[in-house]
Amino acid sequence: MAASPSTARAINDRLALRLLQQEGPLTAGQLKELTGLSRPTVADLVERLTAAGLIEVAGEARAQRRGPNAKLYGIVAGRAHLAALDVRTEGVALVVSDLVGGVLAEASLPIADDTGTGPAVEQAVSLVERTAKEAGADRLHTVGIGAPGLIDPATGELRDSTSLPEWHRRLVAALQERLPGARVSVENETNLAALAEQRDGSARDRDTFVLLWLGHGTGAAVILDGALRRGASGGTGEIGFLPVPGTRGLPSATDCAGGFHSLAGAAAVATLAREYGVVPASGSDPEAAGAVRAAVSGPESAAHTRFLDTLADRVAVGVASVVALLDPGCVVLGGEIGQAGGEALASRVHDRLTAMSPLPVEVRPGALGGGAVLRGALLTARDHAQDELFGAPGH
């Protein structure tokens, strides 16, 4: 059944806008070539999108032959402003961007464990307001938040957890109250990291893969056939609770101590490094990631080798369980520890998986490290804003 004229216009508009987002400013001729649409159809959509305030002349393309230069059309970046937050137990990091994702301002704020819920929420919200003002944003259209913990698939809200600060849950409501008109959404941090690695990092060529987060805590995100899988209760990938050999006891419903977290979380990795006498590399890395970086990039030594081998043994236990259940074909080692381990850690984990599992799997180091969560939150905010704003033409 043929699409109605209005539906066809909407489809063409979205196609052109998506190309402008991916490629940057394009001429009408380039849009014609990339979309396969006729010249009159492209001319109509350019006029329509310009009138709607979604695209504008962004410059001129140098003519390849005699005649006037062709106009370059680009998305009106200032049409909306977005914010992305990476919320962790120890603080919050933030970026404010324009509609195409160009970063205009960024900030971070540590929040101490003994800070009360009310003061912590006020500090975080005030940081968003100040940073938006610094970016020149009168209002924020969309705010994307990445946070640890389970997201209720029915409500989209963070589920109550005794292991996470209460201010995490209160922050979403406070932002909605203080930022009238803004769309505020929250997603699990590991899921956002996987989306970022798929769009901009190590998994750009994969429709199916698992990201294993190795940072302050552990987690996994599952992408199957291009779609993020959250599970019936939003708990897909809570690998920190996976019972594994080599720990003292078993995890409980409220505490992942005794699970995979106790083998590969940052505290466990830092303790392992001290046992082998590995001194963290100087820099801004957390202790565990710094130790892994030192073992990988420092002088080759028996201590460094044994430390990396033991760490790979531990990581492989968790990865083997994921591979046996999902057969993803590719596992990305994300987070600060995964990035610090690089190919040295990834290849060691791969060798162990080859010995343990009959299923072929590629193991790759993450490209974005700890910054993947913030990048994923920004990409998600951008997608939500563009879905809303770009749906208007043609309807």
C-alpha positions as CSV (number, residue, x, y, z in Angstrom):
1,M,0.0,0.0,0.0
2,A,1.5,3.3,-1.1
3,A,2.2,5.9,1.6
4,S,0.1,9.0,1.7
5,P,1.7,12.3,0.5
6,S,2.0,13.6,4.1
7,T,3.6,10.3,5.2
8,A,6.0,10.3,2.3
9,R,7.0,13.9,3.1
10,A,7.6,13.0,6.8
11,I,9.8,10.0,5.7
12,N,11.8,12.1,3.3
13,D,12.3,14.8,5.9
14,R,13.5,12.4,8.5
15,L,15.9,10.7,6.0
16,A,17.4,14.1,5.1
17,L,17.7,15.2,8.7
18,R,19.4,11.9,9.7
19,L,21.9,12.4,6.9
20,L,22.6,15.9,8.0
21,Q,23.2,14.6,11.5
22,Q,25.5,11.9,10.3
23,E,27.4,13.7,7.6
24,G,27.3,17.4,8.6
25,P,26.2,20.2,6.3
26,L,25.3,19.0,2.7
27,T,24.3,20.7,-0.5
28,A,21.0,20.0,-2.1
29,G,22.8,18.1,-4.8
30,Q,24.5,15.9,-2.2
31,L,21.2,15.3,-0.5
32,K,19.7,14.2,-3.8
33,E,22.6,11.8,-4.4
34,L,22.5,10.3,-0.9
35,T,18.7,10.0,-0.6
36,G,18.0,9.0,-4.2
37,L,15.2,11.5,-4.3
38,S,14.4,13.7,-7.3
39,R,15.7,17.2,-7.5
40,P,12.2,18.8,-7.1
41,T,11.5,16.6,-4.1
42,V,14.8,17.6,-2.4
43,A,14.1,21.3,-3.2
44,D,10.7,20.9,-1.5
45,L,12.0,19.3,1.6
46,V,14.8,21.9,1.9
47,E,12.2,24.6,1.7
48,R,10.0,22.8,4.2
49,L,12.7,22.1,6.8
50,T,14.1,25.7,6.5
51,A,10.6,27.1,7.1
52,A,10.2,24.9,10.1
53,G,13.4,26.2,11.6
54,L,15.1,22.8,11.5
55,I,17.8,23.5,8.9
56,E,19.6,26.6,7.7
57,V,22.3,27.7,5.3
58,A,25.6,26.8,7.0
59,G,28.0,28.0,4.3
60,E,28.9,27.3,0.7
61,A,30.6,24.4,-1.1
62,R,33.4,25.3,-3.4
63,A,32.2,24.9,-6.9
64,Q,33.9,22.2,-9.0
65,R,33.2,24.1,-12.2
66,R,32.3,27.6,-13.2
67,G,29.2,29.1,-11.6
68,P,28.0,30.1,-8.2
69,N,29.0,28.0,-5.1
70,A,26.3,25.7,-3.9
71,K,24.7,26.4,-0.5
72,L,25.4,24.0,2.3
73,Y,22.5,23.2,4.6
74,G,22.9,22.0,8.2
75,I,20.7,21.3,11.2
76,V,20.0,24.4,13.3
77,A,22.1,23.4,16.2
78,G,20.8,26.1,18.5
79,R,17.2,25.0,18.1
80,A,17.5,23.0,21.4
81,H,20.0,22.5,24.2
82,L,20.6,19.2,25.9
83,A,22.2,18.0,29.1
84,A,23.8,14.6,29.9
85,L,24.7,13.5,33.4
86,D,26.9,10.6,34.6
87,V,25.7,10.0,38.2
88,R,27.9,7.9,40.4
89,T,28.1,7.1,44.1
90,E,30.9,9.6,44.5
91,G,29.5,12.5,42.4
92,V,28.2,13.7,39.1
93,A,29.7,14.7,35.7
94,L,27.8,16.8,33.2
95,V,27.9,18.1,29.7
96,V,25.6,20.6,28.0
97,S,25.3,20.4,24.2
98,D,23.4,21.8,21.2
99,L,20.9,19.8,19.2
100,V,23.6,18.0,17.1
101,G,25.6,17.0,20.1
102,G,28.3,19.7,20.0
103,V,29.5,20.2,23.6
104,L,29.1,23.8,24.9
105,A,30.0,23.4,28.5
106,E,31.0,20.6,30.9
107,A,31.5,20.3,34.7
108,S,31.8,17.8,37.5
109,L,31.2,17.8,41.2
110,P,32.3,15.3,43.9
111,I,29.6,14.5,46.4
112,A,30.8,13.0,49.7
113,D,29.3,9.9,51.2
114,D,28.2,11.9,54.3
115,T,26.3,14.5,52.3
116,G,22.6,14.4,53.2
117,T,20.1,13.5,50.5
118,G,18.6,17.0,50.3
119,P,22.0,18.8,50.1
120,A,23.3,16.3,47.5
121,V,20.3,16.8,45.3
122,E,20.6,20.6,45.6
123,Q,24.3,20.5,44.7
124,A,23.6,18.4,41.6
125,V,20.7,20.4,40.3
126,S,22.5,23.7,40.9
127,L,25.4,22.3,38.9
128,V,23.1,21.6,36.0
129,E,21.6,25.1,36.2
130,R,25.0,26.8,36.3
131,T,26.4,24.8,33.5
132,A,23.4,25.4,31.3
133,K,23.7,29.1,31.9
134,E,27.4,29.0,31.1
135,A,26.5,27.2,27.8
136,G,24.1,30.1,26.9
137,A,21.1,27.8,27.2
138,D,17.9,29.7,28.3
139,R,16.2,26.3,28.8
140,L,17.1,22.6,28.4
141,H,15.0,20.6,26.0
142,T,16.1,17.1,27.1
143,V,18.2,15.7,29.9
144,G,19.7,12.2,29.8
145,I,21.0,10.6,33.0
146,G,23.2,7.5,33.4
147,A,23.1,6.0,36.9
148,P,24.0,2.7,38.5
149,G,21.1,0.4,39.5
150,L,18.0,-1.1,38.1
151,I,15.5,0.9,35.9
152,D,11.9,-0.1,36.3
153,P,10.8,-0.9,32.7
154,A,7.2,0.1,33.5
155,T,7.9,3.5,34.9
156,G,11.4,4.3,33.6
157,E,12.5,5.3,37.1
158,L,15.4,4.1,39.2
159,R,14.3,1.3,41.6
160,D,14.9,1.7,45.3
161,S,18.1,0.1,46.4
162,T,19.8,0.0,49.7
163,S,23.2,-0.2,48.1
164,L,22.9,3.2,46.3
165,P,22.6,6.7,47.6
166,E,19.0,8.0,48.0
167,W,19.8,11.2,46.2
168,H,20.2,9.3,42.9
169,R,16.4,8.6,42.9
170,R,15.5,12.0,44.1
171,L,17.6,13.8,41.5
172,V,15.3,12.9,38.5
173,A,12.2,14.4,40.2
174,A,14.1,17.5,41.3
175,L,15.4,18.1,37.8
176,Q,11.9,17.8,36.4
177,E,10.7,20.3,39.0
178,R,13.5,22.8,38.5
179,L,13.7,22.5,34.7
180,P,10.1,23.1,33.5
181,G,9.4,21.7,30.1
182,A,12.5,19.6,29.9
183,R,12.2,15.9,29.2
184,V,14.3,14.0,31.8
185,S,15.0,10.4,31.4
186,V,17.3,7.9,33.3
187,E,19.0,4.8,32.0
188,N,21.4,2.3,33.6
189,E,25.0,3.4,33.2
190,T,26.2,0.2,31.6
191,N,23.5,0.2,29.0
192,L,24.4,3.7,28.0
193,A,28.1,2.7,27.8
194,A,27.2,-0.1,25.4
195,L,25.2,2.3,23.2
196,A,28.1,4.7,23.1
197,E,30.6,1.9,22.2
198,Q,28.2,0.7,19.4
199,R,27.8,4.2,18.0
200,D,31.3,5.7,18.5
201,G,33.6,3.1,20.0
202,S,34.8,-0.5,19.7
203,A,31.5,-2.1,18.6
204,R,30.6,0.0,15.6
205,D,30.6,-3.0,13.3
206,R,28.5,-5.2,15.6
207,D,24.7,-5.7,15.8
208,T,25.1,-8.3,18.6
209,F,27.6,-8.0,21.4
210,V,27.9,-7.8,25.2
211,L,29.7,-5.0,27.0
212,L,31.2,-6.0,30.3
213,W,31.7,-3.0,32.5
214,L,34.8,-3.0,34.6
215,G,34.9,0.1,36.7
216,H,34.0,1.0,40.3
217,G,31.5,-1.8,40.0
218,T,30.8,-4.5,37.4
219,G,27.9,-4.9,35.0
220,A,26.9,-6.1,31.6
221,A,24.8,-4.7,28.8
222,V,23.3,-6.9,26.1
223,I,22.8,-5.8,22.5
224,L,21.0,-8.4,20.4
225,D,20.2,-7.8,16.7
226,G,20.8,-4.1,17.2
227,A,18.5,-3.7,20.2
228,L,19.3,-3.1,23.8
229,R,17.8,-5.9,26.0
230,R,16.7,-4.8,29.5
231,G,14.9,-7.9,30.7
232,A,11.5,-8.4,32.4
233,S,12.4,-6.3,35.4
234,G,15.1,-4.2,33.9
235,G,17.9,-6.3,35.4
236,T,19.6,-7.8,32.4
237,G,23.3,-7.7,32.9
238,E,23.5,-7.5,36.8
239,I,26.5,-9.7,36.5
240,G,27.9,-8.4,39.8
241,F,25.5,-10.8,41.6
242,L,26.6,-13.8,39.5
243,P,27.8,-16.5,41.9
244,V,31.3,-17.5,41.0
245,P,34.1,-19.6,42.4
246,G,37.0,-17.9,44.2
247,T,34.9,-15.7,46.5
248,R,34.0,-16.0,50.1
249,G,30.3,-17.0,50.3
250,L,27.5,-16.0,48.0
251,P,25.8,-12.7,47.1
252,S,22.5,-11.8,48.6
253,A,19.5,-10.0,47.2
254,T,20.8,-6.7,48.6
255,D,24.5,-7.1,48.4
256,C,26.7,-8.4,45.5
257,A,29.6,-9.2,47.8
258,G,30.5,-12.8,47.1
259,G,29.5,-12.5,43.5
260,F,31.5,-11.6,40.3
261,H,31.8,-8.1,41.8
262,S,34.1,-9.4,44.5
263,L,36.4,-10.8,41.8
264,A,36.5,-7.9,39.2
265,G,35.2,-4.8,40.9
266,A,37.6,-1.9,41.4
267,A,38.2,-2.7,45.1
268,A,39.0,-6.3,44.3
269,V,41.3,-5.3,41.4
270,A,43.1,-2.8,43.6
271,T,43.6,-5.4,46.3
272,L,45.0,-7.8,43.8
273,A,47.4,-5.2,42.5
274,R,48.7,-4.6,46.0
275,E,49.2,-8.4,46.5
276,Y,51.4,-8.5,43.5
277,G,53.2,-5.3,44.3
278,V,51.9,-3.4,41.3
279,V,52.1,0.4,41.8
280,P,49.4,2.4,40.0
281,A,50.6,4.6,37.2
282,S,50.5,8.3,38.1
283,G,47.7,10.3,36.5
284,S,44.0,10.7,36.9
285,D,43.0,7.1,36.8
286,P,41.3,5.5,39.8
287,E,43.6,3.2,41.8
288,A,42.5,-0.1,40.1
289,A,42.6,1.3,36.5
290,G,46.0,2.9,37.3
291,A,47.4,-0.4,38.4
292,V,46.2,-2.2,35.3
293,R,47.6,0.6,33.1
294,A,51.0,0.3,35.0
295,A,51.1,-3.4,34.4
296,V,50.3,-3.0,30.7
297,S,52.5,-0.1,29.8
298,G,55.2,-0.3,32.5
299,P,58.4,-2.3,32.3
300,E,57.8,-6.0,31.7
301,S,58.2,-7.9,35.0
302,A,57.1,-11.1,36.5
303,A,54.8,-9.3,39.0
304,H,53.0,-7.4,36.1
305,T,52.6,-10.6,34.1
306,R,51.2,-12.5,37.1
307,F,48.8,-9.7,38.0
308,L,47.4,-9.4,34.5
309,D,47.1,-13.2,34.2
310,T,45.2,-13.5,37.4
311,L,43.0,-10.6,36.5
312,A,42.2,-12.3,33.2
313,D,41.4,-15.5,35.0
314,R,38.8,-13.6,37.1
315,V,37.3,-11.7,34.2
316,A,37.1,-14.8,32.0
317,V,34.9,-16.5,34.6
318,G,32.2,-13.8,34.2
319,V,32.6,-13.6,30.4
320,A,32.3,-17.4,30.0
321,S,28.9,-17.3,31.7
322,V,27.7,-14.6,29.4
323,V,29.0,-16.4,26.3
324,A,27.4,-19.7,27.3
325,L,24.0,-18.1,27.7
326,L,23.9,-15.6,24.9
327,D,26.6,-16.6,22.3
328,P,27.1,-12.9,21.5
329,G,30.2,-13.4,19.2
330,C,31.8,-10.3,20.7
331,V,32.5,-9.0,24.2
332,V,33.7,-5.5,24.8
333,L,35.7,-4.9,28.0
334,G,34.4,-1.5,29.0
335,G,34.9,1.0,31.9
336,E,38.1,2.4,33.2
337,I,39.7,-1.0,33.9
338,G,38.7,-2.4,30.5
339,Q,40.2,0.5,28.7
340,A,43.4,0.5,30.8
341,G,43.9,-3.2,30.1
342,G,43.7,-2.7,26.4
343,E,44.6,-5.4,24.0
344,A,46.9,-7.0,26.6
345,L,44.0,-7.9,28.9
346,A,41.5,-8.6,26.1
347,S,43.8,-11.1,24.5
348,R,44.4,-12.9,27.8
349,V,40.7,-13.1,28.4
350,H,40.1,-14.4,24.9
351,D,42.8,-17.1,25.3
352,R,41.0,-18.3,28.5
353,L,37.6,-18.3,26.8
354,T,39.0,-20.4,23.9
355,A,40.1,-23.0,26.4
356,M,36.8,-23.0,28.3
357,S,34.1,-22.6,25.7
358,P,33.3,-24.2,22.3
359,L,31.6,-21.0,21.2
360,P,33.7,-18.5,19.2
361,V,33.9,-15.1,20.7
362,E,36.0,-12.0,20.0
363,V,37.1,-10.0,23.0
364,R,37.8,-6.3,22.4
365,P,39.0,-3.5,24.8
366,G,36.5,-0.6,25.0
367,A,37.5,2.6,23.3
368,L,35.7,5.1,25.4
369,G,36.6,4.0,29.0
370,G,34.8,5.7,31.8
371,G,33.6,8.4,29.5
372,A,31.3,6.0,27.7
373,V,28.4,6.6,30.2
374,L,28.4,10.3,29.6
375,R,28.7,9.9,25.9
376,G,25.8,7.4,25.9
377,A,23.6,9.7,27.9
378,L,24.3,12.6,25.5
379,L,23.6,10.4,22.4
380,T,20.3,9.2,24.0
381,A,19.3,12.8,24.9
382,R,20.1,13.9,21.3
383,D,18.0,11.0,19.9
384,H,15.0,11.9,22.1
385,A,15.2,15.6,21.2
386,Q,15.6,15.0,17.5
387,D,12.7,12.4,17.5
388,E,10.4,15.0,19.0
389,L,11.6,18.0,17.0
390,F,12.1,16.3,13.7
391,G,8.7,14.6,13.8
392,A,7.0,18.0,13.1
393,P,7.6,18.6,9.4
394,G,5.2,16.7,7.1
395,H,2.6,16.1,9.7
